[in-house]
Amino acid sequence: QVQLVESGGGLVQPGGSLRLSCAASGSISSIYAMGWYRQVPGKQRELVAFSRGGITDYGDSVKGRFTASRDNAKNMMYLQMNSLKPDDTANYYCYAAISVGALGVKPYWGQGTQVTVSS
């Protein structure tokens, strides 16, 4: 079974930086799309970044500060977060659309990693 495991969350001061990682494991043929979302308790999950077809879209609140990337050889996804603000505090989730052999493309989600921006 394909699994996404996230890491890199934690406490950081305003203006600081943090790098989130998401490792995809299992019988993976290709990653066709990937993204990062965040959620605050009581609110709907918010788009942070989404990449598909060679195009990456970012949420307006993170444009110019966050950068999503991937390492296909290692089946790793990253979210570089710079100039962090208290409003960035949330649980961050990675997403990937992954093909597993002949079973076709299926969506997968990580369990989330908490990012807290506070002085």
Buried (B, 14 or more C-beta within 10 A) or exposed (E): EBEBEBEBBEEBEEEEEBEBBBBBEEEBEEBEBBBBBBBEEEEEBBBBBBBEEEEBEBBEBBEEBBBBBBEEEEBBBBBBBBEBEEEBBBBBBBBBBBBBEEEEBEEBBBEBBEBBBEE
